[in-house]
């Protein structure tokens, strides 16, 4: 890769709807020496590509909300801009070579940082496109998706294999007969059992997807928290706080069966741990509405950052301080405006460096297609989120 200081920066378009995972991908791109351009879905990515001609590589998650997923986006990009390199990632599915655009590469989540940096530098810096063999993929990732195989150091004869196969076939046939007998004895119809098996398979696949995404999110939170931590202890506390906030958001969603949850309960659940002994230091006002699971997690993580900061540096760091949280809905414009305003606390000033927490707050707002303002007023810090109602109440 060229080190000429006069050379134009190489831009990589990162497309990922999960905010923390997108921030992790951006850091990987920047650590590889390139400039990241962010998009939260395929529509936004195409809009960016149509408006500029300096994107060298597309780095996209496959599963995303919107008019098309990452795989369809990759094909659209390859057809319209064939010179743009493509990397696809997913935590749930594995893409066959025949299904992805020619010369593109696919990796499973969670991503191995050093490998991804090397792949980016090879693709963009050298321009050598090769399909990555399975042997290159880290063993820990392969193990999640492949059955364990046992290899004998001595070759087995064809006769032995044939005998083993015949024996296995007979055992399986007997197992089917035994299963049908047991089902009949239990009074379970075979069709009912087949439907139950299909449902169980769908549930397990969804569980596998959520676990992989959660592991990737936890990994990204840990990496980002340690990246800007001033000490190991500071990083540990930051990681614990963010994971606890994520856990509280999941608790709320479990109560709502991962359907629409309450905005009011989301705010109360996020602030309650910081309102010591129910002292009433938070004032919460606004009409309650049902919000999607994505909005619940985004707002819960945002309020955790705001609560953590105010107890350390803001209004709740002193006995007299309080926080006013209020939101209003503009029915005509179909927008919600939420304000977090700190009162009667110490004098605040804008931070000298942008922390992970600040990046997270802004990115979470952008993930909801909203506008975020952070104001360090002499009377106290003020956070404002202006967001379309559609981003909160229905899937994007």
C-alpha positions as CSV (number, residue, x, y, z in Angstrom):
1,X,0.0,0.0,0.0
2,X,1.3,3.4,-0.9
3,X,2.6,5.6,1.8
4,X,2.8,8.7,-0.3
5,X,1.5,11.6,1.9
6,X,0.2,13.4,-1.2
7,X,-2.0,10.4,-2.3
8,X,-5.7,10.7,-2.0
9,X,-7.3,8.7,1.0
10,X,-8.8,5.3,0.2
11,X,-12.5,5.2,1.2
12,X,-14.3,2.1,2.4
13,X,-18.1,2.1,2.6
14,X,-19.2,0.3,5.8
15,X,-22.8,-0.8,5.8
16,X,-24.2,-2.2,9.1
17,X,-27.5,-1.5,10.9
18,X,-26.2,-2.5,14.3
19,X,-24.5,0.6,15.7
20,X,-21.9,-1.0,17.9
21,X,-20.9,-3.5,15.2
22,X,-20.7,-0.6,12.7
23,X,-18.4,1.3,15.0
24,X,-16.2,-1.8,15.3
25,X,-16.1,-2.2,11.6
26,X,-15.1,1.5,11.2
27,X,-12.2,1.0,13.6
28,X,-11.0,-2.0,11.6
29,X,-11.1,0.0,8.4
30,X,-9.3,2.9,10.1
31,X,-6.7,0.6,11.7
32,X,-6.0,-0.8,8.2
33,X,-5.1,2.8,7.1
34,X,-8.3,3.7,5.2
35,X,-11.1,6.2,5.6
36,X,-14.5,4.8,6.6
37,X,-17.8,6.1,5.2
38,X,-20.8,4.9,7.1
39,X,-24.3,3.7,6.1
40,X,-27.0,1.9,8.1
41,X,-28.8,0.2,5.2
42,X,-28.6,-0.6,1.5
43,X,-30.7,2.4,0.4
44,X,-28.4,4.8,2.2
45,X,-25.3,3.0,0.8
46,X,-26.6,3.3,-2.8
47,X,-27.3,6.9,-2.3
48,X,-23.8,7.5,-1.1
49,X,-22.3,5.6,-4.1
50,X,-24.5,7.6,-6.5
51,X,-23.2,10.9,-5.1
52,X,-19.5,10.2,-5.0
53,X,-16.9,8.3,-7.0
54,X,-14.2,7.8,-4.5
55,X,-15.3,4.5,-2.8
56,X,-12.8,1.7,-3.3
57,X,-14.4,-1.1,-1.2
58,X,-17.9,-2.1,0.1
59,X,-17.8,-3.7,3.6
60,X,-21.4,-4.9,4.3
61,X,-23.3,-7.0,6.7
62,X,-25.7,-9.3,4.8
63,X,-28.8,-9.2,7.1
64,X,-30.2,-5.7,7.3
65,X,-33.6,-4.0,7.3
66,X,-34.8,-2.0,4.3
67,X,-35.5,-2.6,0.6
68,X,-32.7,-5.1,0.1
69,X,-30.2,-7.1,2.2
70,X,-26.4,-7.0,2.0
71,X,-26.2,-9.7,-0.6
72,X,-28.5,-8.0,-3.0
73,X,-26.7,-4.8,-2.4
74,X,-23.4,-6.5,-3.2
75,X,-24.8,-7.7,-6.6
76,X,-26.2,-4.2,-7.3
77,X,-22.9,-2.6,-6.6
78,X,-20.9,-5.2,-8.6
79,X,-23.2,-4.6,-11.6
80,X,-23.1,-0.8,-11.5
81,X,-19.6,-0.2,-10.1
82,X,-17.6,-3.3,-11.0
83,X,-14.3,-1.8,-9.9
84,X,-15.4,-1.6,-6.2
85,X,-14.1,-4.5,-4.1
86,X,-16.6,-6.2,-1.9
87,X,-16.4,-7.9,1.6
88,X,-19.6,-9.5,3.0
89,X,-20.1,-10.6,6.6
90,X,-22.8,-12.4,8.5
91,X,-23.4,-14.0,11.9
92,X,-26.2,-16.4,10.7
93,X,-25.8,-17.6,7.2
94,X,-22.9,-18.8,5.1
95,X,-22.8,-17.6,1.5
96,X,-21.8,-20.1,-1.2
97,X,-19.3,-18.9,-3.8
98,X,-22.0,-19.2,-6.5
99,X,-24.4,-16.9,-4.7
100,X,-22.0,-13.9,-4.1
101,X,-20.6,-11.5,-6.7
102,X,-17.5,-12.6,-8.5
103,X,-14.2,-11.8,-6.7
104,X,-16.0,-10.8,-3.5
105,X,-15.1,-12.2,-0.1
106,X,-17.2,-13.5,2.7
107,X,-16.5,-13.8,6.5
108,X,-18.5,-14.9,9.5
109,X,-19.1,-12.9,12.6
110,X,-17.6,-12.3,15.1
111,X,-14.7,-10.9,13.0
112,X,-11.1,-11.6,13.7
113,X,-9.5,-8.1,13.7
114,X,-6.0,-8.9,12.5
115,X,-7.3,-11.1,9.6
116,X,-9.8,-8.5,8.5
117,X,-7.1,-5.7,8.5
118,X,-4.8,-7.9,6.4
119,X,-7.7,-8.7,4.0
120,X,-8.6,-5.1,3.6
121,X,-5.0,-4.1,2.9
122,X,-4.6,-6.9,0.4
123,X,-7.8,-6.1,-1.5
124,X,-7.5,-2.3,-1.6
125,X,-3.7,-1.9,-1.4
126,X,-2.7,-4.6,-3.8
127,X,-5.9,-5.3,-5.6
128,X,-5.4,-9.0,-5.7
129,X,-8.7,-10.7,-5.4
130,X,-8.7,-14.3,-4.3
131,X,-11.5,-16.5,-2.8
132,X,-10.5,-17.2,0.8
133,X,-10.3,-20.9,1.4
134,X,-12.0,-22.4,4.4
135,X,-8.6,-23.2,6.0
136,X,-7.9,-19.5,6.4
137,X,-11.1,-18.9,8.5
138,X,-10.3,-19.1,12.2
139,X,-10.9,-22.5,13.7
140,X,-13.2,-21.1,16.4
141,X,-15.6,-19.8,13.8
142,X,-15.6,-22.9,11.7
143,X,-16.4,-25.0,14.7
144,X,-19.6,-23.1,15.2
145,X,-21.0,-24.1,11.9
146,X,-19.6,-27.5,11.0
147,X,-20.0,-30.9,12.6
148,X,-16.9,-32.4,14.2
149,X,-15.2,-34.9,12.0
150,X,-12.8,-37.6,13.0
151,X,-9.9,-38.6,10.7
152,X,-8.0,-41.8,10.8
153,X,-4.3,-41.8,9.9
154,X,-4.8,-45.0,8.0
155,X,-6.8,-45.3,4.8
156,X,-10.0,-47.4,5.0
157,X,-10.7,-50.0,2.3
158,X,-13.8,-49.6,0.1
159,X,-15.2,-52.9,1.4
160,X,-15.0,-51.7,5.0
161,X,-16.8,-48.4,4.0
162,X,-19.5,-50.3,2.2
163,X,-20.1,-52.6,5.2
164,X,-20.2,-49.6,7.6
165,X,-22.7,-47.8,5.3
166,X,-25.0,-50.9,5.1
167,X,-24.9,-51.3,8.9
168,X,-25.6,-47.6,9.4
169,X,-28.5,-47.7,6.9
170,X,-30.1,-50.7,8.8
171,X,-29.7,-48.9,12.1
172,X,-31.4,-45.8,10.7
173,X,-34.2,-47.7,9.2
174,X,-34.8,-49.5,12.6
175,X,-34.6,-46.1,14.3
176,X,-37.4,-44.8,12.1
177,X,-39.5,-47.8,12.8
178,X,-38.9,-47.4,16.6
179,X,-39.7,-43.7,16.4
180,X,-43.0,-44.3,14.6
181,X,-43.9,-46.9,17.2
182,X,-43.1,-44.5,20.1
183,X,-45.1,-41.7,18.5
184,X,-48.1,-44.1,18.0
185,X,-47.8,-45.2,21.6
186,X,-47.7,-41.6,22.7
187,X,-50.7,-40.7,20.5
188,X,-48.7,-38.1,18.5
189,X,-49.6,-37.9,14.9
190,X,-46.5,-37.9,12.5
191,X,-47.7,-34.7,10.8
192,X,-48.0,-32.9,14.1
193,X,-44.5,-34.2,15.1
194,X,-43.1,-33.0,11.7
195,X,-44.6,-29.5,12.2
196,X,-43.2,-29.4,15.7
197,X,-39.8,-30.4,14.4
198,X,-39.9,-27.6,11.8
199,X,-40.9,-25.0,14.5
200,X,-38.1,-26.2,16.7
201,X,-35.6,-25.9,13.9
202,X,-36.7,-22.3,13.2
203,X,-36.5,-21.4,16.9
204,X,-32.9,-22.9,17.1
205,X,-31.8,-21.1,14.0
206,X,-33.2,-17.8,15.3
207,X,-31.5,-18.5,18.7
208,X,-28.2,-19.2,17.0
209,X,-28.5,-15.9,15.1
210,X,-29.2,-13.9,18.2
211,X,-26.4,-15.5,20.1
212,X,-23.9,-14.8,17.3
213,X,-25.1,-11.2,17.1
214,X,-24.9,-10.8,20.8
215,X,-21.4,-12.2,21.0
216,X,-20.3,-9.9,18.2
217,X,-22.0,-6.9,20.0
218,X,-20.3,-7.8,23.3
219,X,-16.9,-8.2,21.6
220,X,-17.4,-4.8,20.0
221,X,-18.4,-3.1,23.3
222,X,-15.3,-4.5,25.0
223,X,-13.0,-3.5,22.2
224,X,-14.4,0.0,22.0
225,X,-14.5,0.5,25.7
226,X,-10.9,-0.5,26.2
227,X,-9.8,1.5,23.1
228,X,-10.5,4.8,24.8
229,X,-10.1,3.8,28.5
230,X,-7.6,5.7,30.6
231,X,-6.8,2.6,32.7
232,X,-7.7,-1.1,32.9
233,X,-10.0,-0.3,35.9
234,X,-11.8,2.4,33.9
235,X,-12.2,0.1,30.9
236,X,-13.6,-2.7,33.1
237,X,-16.2,-0.4,34.7
238,X,-17.2,0.9,31.3
239,X,-17.6,-2.6,29.9
240,X,-19.7,-3.8,32.9
241,X,-22.0,-0.8,32.8
242,X,-22.7,-1.2,29.1
243,X,-23.3,-4.9,29.3
244,X,-25.7,-4.4,32.2
245,X,-27.6,-1.8,30.2
246,X,-27.8,-4.2,27.3
247,X,-29.1,-6.9,29.7
248,X,-31.8,-4.6,31.1
249,X,-32.9,-3.8,27.6
250,X,-33.2,-7.5,26.8
251,X,-35.1,-8.1,30.0
252,X,-37.7,-5.5,28.9
253,X,-37.9,-7.1,25.5
254,X,-38.4,-10.5,26.9
255,X,-41.4,-9.2,28.9
256,X,-42.8,-7.9,25.6
257,X,-41.9,-11.2,23.8
258,X,-39.5,-9.1,21.5
259,X,-42.4,-7.2,20.1
260,X,-43.2,-3.5,20.6
261,X,-42.2,-2.3,24.1
262,X,-43.1,0.9,26.0
263,X,-41.1,4.0,25.6
264,X,-41.9,5.1,29.1
265,X,-40.8,1.8,30.6
266,X,-37.6,1.9,28.5
267,X,-36.7,5.3,30.0
268,X,-37.7,4.3,33.5
269,X,-35.9,1.0,33.3
270,X,-32.7,2.8,32.1
271,X,-32.7,5.5,34.8
272,X,-34.0,3.6,37.8
273,X,-30.6,2.1,38.8
274,X,-29.2,5.6,39.0
275,X,-32.0,7.1,41.1
276,X,-30.7,6.1,44.5
277,X,-33.4,4.9,46.9
278,X,-36.1,6.4,44.7
279,X,-35.0,9.9,45.5
280,X,-36.9,11.3,42.5
281,X,-34.0,13.0,40.9
282,X,-35.3,12.2,37.5
283,X,-38.4,13.9,36.1
284,X,-39.9,12.0,33.2
285,X,-42.8,13.4,31.2
286,X,-44.2,12.4,27.8
287,X,-47.0,10.4,26.1
288,X,-46.2,6.7,26.1
289,X,-45.9,4.9,22.8
290,X,-45.0,1.4,21.7
291,X,-41.5,1.2,20.2
292,X,-39.6,-1.6,18.3
293,X,-36.9,-3.8,19.8
294,X,-34.2,-1.9,17.9
295,X,-35.4,1.4,19.4
296,X,-35.5,-0.1,22.9
297,X,-31.9,-1.2,22.7
298,X,-30.7,2.1,21.1
299,X,-32.5,4.2,23.7
300,X,-31.5,2.0,26.7
301,X,-27.8,2.2,25.7
302,X,-28.1,6.0,25.1
303,X,-29.6,6.6,28.6
304,X,-27.0,4.4,30.2
305,X,-24.3,6.6,28.8
306,X,-26.1,9.7,29.8
307,X,-26.7,8.4,33.3
308,X,-23.1,7.2,33.7
309,X,-21.8,10.7,32.7
310,X,-24.1,12.7,34.9
311,X,-23.2,10.6,38.0
312,X,-19.5,11.2,37.3
313,X,-19.4,14.7,36.0
314,X,-22.9,16.2,35.8
315,X,-25.9,17.1,37.8
316,X,-26.2,13.8,39.7
317,X,-22.6,14.1,40.9
318,X,-23.9,16.6,43.6
319,X,-26.7,16.2,46.0
320,X,-28.8,19.1,44.7
321,X,-28.7,18.0,41.0
322,X,-31.5,16.6,39.0
323,X,-32.4,15.6,35.5
324,X,-35.5,16.4,33.4
325,X,-36.4,14.0,30.6
326,X,-39.3,15.0,28.4
327,X,-40.5,14.3,24.9
328,X,-43.2,15.7,22.7
329,X,-44.8,14.3,19.5
330,X,-45.5,16.4,16.5
331,X,-48.4,14.6,14.9
332,X,-48.3,16.7,11.7
333,X,-44.6,16.2,11.1
334,X,-44.7,12.7,12.5
335,X,-41.6,13.3,14.6
336,X,-40.7,12.8,18.3
337,X,-38.4,15.3,20.1
338,X,-36.8,14.1,23.3
339,X,-34.7,16.2,25.7
340,X,-32.4,15.3,28.6
341,X,-31.6,18.4,30.6
342,X,-29.5,18.5,33.7
343,X,-30.3,21.1,36.4
344,X,-28.6,22.5,39.5
345,X,-25.4,20.6,39.0
346,X,-21.8,21.8,38.7
347,X,-20.6,24.0,35.8
348,X,-19.9,21.9,32.8
349,X,-17.6,22.3,29.8
350,X,-17.2,20.5,26.5
351,X,-14.8,17.5,26.7
352,X,-11.4,17.9,25.2
353,X,-11.6,14.5,23.4
354,X,-14.4,12.5,21.9
355,X,-14.9,9.4,23.9
356,X,-16.5,6.1,22.8
357,X,-19.6,7.1,24.9
358,X,-20.0,10.3,22.9
359,X,-19.6,8.5,19.6
360,X,-22.1,5.9,20.8
361,X,-24.7,8.5,21.7
362,X,-24.5,10.2,18.4
363,X,-24.4,6.9,16.4
364,X,-27.4,5.5,18.2
365,X,-29.4,8.6,17.3
366,X,-28.3,8.3,13.7
367,X,-29.2,4.6,13.7
368,X,-32.8,5.7,14.3
369,X,-32.5,8.2,11.5
370,X,-32.6,11.0,14.1
371,X,-30.7,14.2,14.7
372,X,-28.6,14.5,17.9
373,X,-27.5,17.6,19.6
374,X,-25.1,17.7,22.6
375,X,-25.1,21.2,24.4
376,X,-22.7,22.0,27.2
377,X,-24.7,24.9,28.7
378,X,-23.5,26.8,31.8
379,X,-26.6,25.6,33.6
380,X,-26.1,22.0,32.7
381,X,-25.6,19.5,29.9
382,X,-28.5,19.1,27.4
383,X,-29.0,16.1,25.1
384,X,-31.7,16.4,22.3
385,X,-32.9,13.7,20.0
386,X,-35.3,14.6,17.1
387,X,-36.4,11.5,15.4
388,X,-39.1,10.3,12.9
389,X,-41.9,8.4,14.6
390,X,-41.6,5.7,11.9
391,X,-38.0,4.9,13.0
392,X,-39.4,4.1,16.5
393,X,-42.7,2.4,15.9
394,X,-42.1,0.2,12.9
395,X,-39.2,-1.6,11.2
396,X,-37.1,0.5,8.8
